[in-house]
Amino acid sequence: MKNYQTYLKQLRKSQKTVEAYSINIEKLQKWCASKQIETETINYKQLLKYVATLKANNQANTVNNHLTAIRHYLNHLIEQGYRTENIAEGMTIRGGTKKVLQNLLDADELEDLYYSYETNTHKKENFYFEATAKRNKVIVGLLVYQGLVSNNFNRLKVDDINLQRGSIYVASTLRNAPRKIQLKPWQILQLKEYIEEVLPIIRKHINVYDERLFPLNTPQFSVLLFPIFNKLKSYNRKVTNNGHLRASVIVNWLKQYNIREVQEMAGHRHICSTESYKQDDLENLQKIIKAFHPLS
C-alpha cells in the first residue's frame, strides 16, 4: 500500500485524496481475499462482481469514487510490471449527480467579452495602467478561448507561448493533465506585443524578474482576476466566475470537436469528466418542453 500511496503523491494528489483512495483499495483487497482472488490479477468479470456489491449499498457517485481509486491502483500495478492493461479504464456507473450547467455563454457571447474589453481608457501618460490593461486583455483572451483557470495562470511561463506555431502549453495541476492548445490568430499578435513591449514595463514597475508570463508580487492570482471579472460582468450579466466561463468554453468545444479531442483540450484526466459537460439531454428536454408547452 505504501508503494501505491507514493505513486499517488507523485501524481500530486492531496493527502486527503491519498488516504481516501487507500481506504477504497483496502476494501477491494478484503473483498478479493474473501473470494480467494489475487488483487493484482483481478480480471474484468471479477471486478464487475465487486462493483455490483458496491452498488448494492452505495450511491453511484460513491461507486465511481471507488472506481477512480481502482483505476489509479491498476495503473500503478502496470507501472510496477504486474499487469499489462487497466480493466477499469472507462468504467463508470450512471445515475450519479449530473453537472448542472445554467446560463452558459455561447461562442459569440464569449467572443463579445474579448472584443468589449477596453485597453485604451487610461491616460496615455500613465504608461503602467495602460500596460496592465493590455495584460488583462491577454488574460481575458485565455479565459474565453482556452478556458484557463487561476491555477493555470500562476504556472504559465513566457516559454509556454509558441508564437511560431500559434499554441500555448498549459502545465498540469492537481486536477488537470498538461495540454497544448491552439491560439486564435489575433491572440498571437496580442501576445507578441505583450511579451516584447508590455511585459518588460510590468516587470520593471513591480521589480519582479522571473520566467512567469504574468509576474506578480503576490501568490494570489485572484488579485488580477477579481477586477477583470467585475468588468466582464458589466458587459454580460450572465458571467459569474472563472468556473462558469470555463464550462461555457468546454460546452462550446463539444459542439465542434469529438469528445476525445475536448478531453485533451480541457486537460481532463478521465473521459467521464468531459462527459459531464455534455448538454444533449438537457437541450433535447428543453425542445420537448417548448414543443408541448410553448408558453412556458
N, C-alpha and C positions, 0 to 999 in steps of 0.2 A: 504493500500500500504506500510505503514511503516513496518508492520509485514513481508511482502514479502521481503522488502529490507534488513531487519535484517536476514532473512533466507539466502539470497544470500551472505551476508557478512560472515555468519557462514560457508558457503561453500568456503570461501576465494576468492570470486570473487572481481575483482578490482572495484574501484569506478566508472570508466568509463563503465564497464560491467553492474554494478548495475543500473546505470542511463539509459543505452540503453534498458535493459530488462524491466525496469519500464515503459518506454515510450511505448514499444510494448504491455504491458499488459493494459495500459490505452486505447490504440487503440482498443483492444479486448473488454474492458468494455464498451466503447462508442458504438461499433457495437452491443453488446448484448443488451444495453439499447434501441437502435433504433428498435430492433426486439422483445423487451419485453421478453428477456431471462435473467435468473439469471446467472451471470458469474460463480458462484460457482457450479452450477448444469448443466452446458452446456454438452450436450451429443455428441456422436461421429458424428451423422448426422449433427447437428448444427455446429460443429467445421469444418466439411468438407465444409459447405457453406461459413464459414468465410474464410477458406483457399482459396476457389475459388475467393472470392472478392480480396484477396491479390494478387493472381496470375494474375488477370486482369491488374494490374498496376505496378507489381514489377517483377524483375528477380528472378529466382529460388533460388539463394543464399540468397537474402533478405527474401524471404518467409521462408526459412529454419532457418534463424536467429530468425524470429518471433516464429517459432515452438519450437526452443530451449528455448526461454523465457517462452513459454506456458507450456512446459514440467516441467520446474522448478516451475512454478506457481502452476500447478496441484499437484506436489509432496509436495509443501508447504501446499496446502489445505488438502491433505491426512494426513500429519503430524498434522494438526490442527483438524482433525476429521470431515471435511466437505465432504470428498469424500473417496471412498474405492479403486478406480482404476485410473490409469493415461491413459486416452484415446488417448493421443498424443504420447505415448511411441512407438518408431519405425516409426513414421510418418515422412517421408521426401519427398521432391519434387525433382524429377530427372530433369536433364538438367542444373545443376549448373556447375561451373568450376571444372573439374576433376583434381586431383593432377597429375602433370606431373613428372614422375619419370624416370630419364635417367641415363645411365651408372652405374646402381646398381651393387653391388658385389654379386656374388653367394656364397653359403656356403663354397666352397673350398677356394675362394679368401679371405673371411673373416678369415677363419682359418689360411691361409698363413700369414696374418698380425700378428696374435698372435705368431706363431712359428718363424717368421722372426725377431721379436722384441728382440734385444740383451740386455743382462744384464751383460755381462762379459767383456765389452770393457774398463772398468776403472781399474786403477791400484789397486792391492789388498790392498795397504797401505791406499788408500783413501776410508775408510770404509763408509763414509757418501754418496759419489756419488754412490757407489755400492748399498747401501740401497735404494736410490731414484730410481735407475734403476730398482730394483726389485719391488718397489712400482708402478712404471709406467707400468710395465708389468701386474701387477694385474689390473690396470685401463684399459689397452688395452683389457684384457680378458672380463671385464664387458661391454666394448663398443661393441665388436664383437660377444659376445654370448648372452648377456642380453639386449642389445640396450639401455643402460643407457645414460642420458644426464647430462649436467653440474649441473642442479638443484638437480638431484638425488644424485650425488657425495657429494655435500655440506651437505646433510642431513643424509648420511649414518653413522651409529654408529657401533661400534665393536659388540654390541649385536644383530645387524641385521643379522649377519652371523651365521647360524646354521650349524656347521661343521658335526655334527652327522647326520642330515637329508639332508645335501648337498643342502641347499637352502639359498637364500638371500631375506630379506624383504626390499622392496623399499617403503618408505613413500610417501604419497600423495603430489602433488604440485598444483599450481593454475590450471594447465591444466589436470593433470592425477590423477587417483584414486590410492590408495595403492594397492600393489600387492606382491605376493610371487613367486619367480622364481627359478627353479632348476639350480644348478651349474653343470658344467662338472666335471667329476672325477679329472682331472688334476688341475682344479681350486681349488678344495678343498684342495689338498696338498699344492698348492702355497699359498693359503690364510692362512693356518695353519702356515707355515713358516713366512709369513708376520706378522701376529698378534703376534706370540710368539717371533720372533727374530728381525725382521726389524723395526716394529713399535716403540719399545722402543728406538732404536737408533735415529729415526727421531724425536720423542718427546723430547728427551734429547738435541739434536742438536739445535732445534728451540725454546726450552723452552716453549712448549705448551703441557699441560697435560689435555686433556678433553676426552670425550667419542667418538669423531669422528674417523671414520675408516681412514680417510685421513686428519689429522690435518694440518692446515696452519696458518701462522701469517698474512694472508690477507683474506678478504671475497670473493675475486675473484678466483674461481676455474680455470678460463681460464689461469691463470698463469702456471698451470700444463698442461692443455690440449693443449695449443698452441705449445709447443715444441714436445709434443707427436704426434700431427697431422703432424707436419713438417716431422717427422721421418717416419710416416706411408705413407705419400705421396711419399717418396723416394723409398718405397717398391712397391707401386702400384699407378700409375699416375691417376687412376680413383677416388681415395679418394679425397673428397673436404672438408667436415666438419662433425661436430657431427650429424647434421640432416641427412646427406647423409648416414652415417653408420647406424643410427637407422632405416631409411627407408629400407635399404638393409636387416637388420635383420628381420624386420616385414614382408617384402615381402617373404623372405625365410621361415618364420614361416607359412605363409599362404599356402605354398606348402606341409607342413607336418601336420598341425592341422586344425580343423574346425574353423570357423570364431569366434565363441563364446570363444573358448579357447584362440585364439590370442588376442581377445579384453581384456581378463583378464590378459594375459601375458604382453601386451603392456600398460596396465593401462588406456585404453580408457574409458571414462565415457559413451560414446554413440557408438552404433554399427556402425553408419554412419562414424565415424572417422576411424574405421578399414576397412570398405568397400572401403574407398578412396584409400587404398593401393592395392586393387585387380588389377592384371595386365592381367587378362584373355583376355579382349577385345583388349588390346594393343598387346599381344602376338599372338592372332588369326589374327589380321590385318597384323602383320609382316610376318606371314606364308603365307598369301594370296599374299602379295607383292612379296615374294620370289618365289612363285609358278608361277606367271604370268609375273614377271619381274626379272628373275634370274640374270641379270647383274646389277641390281640396288643396 
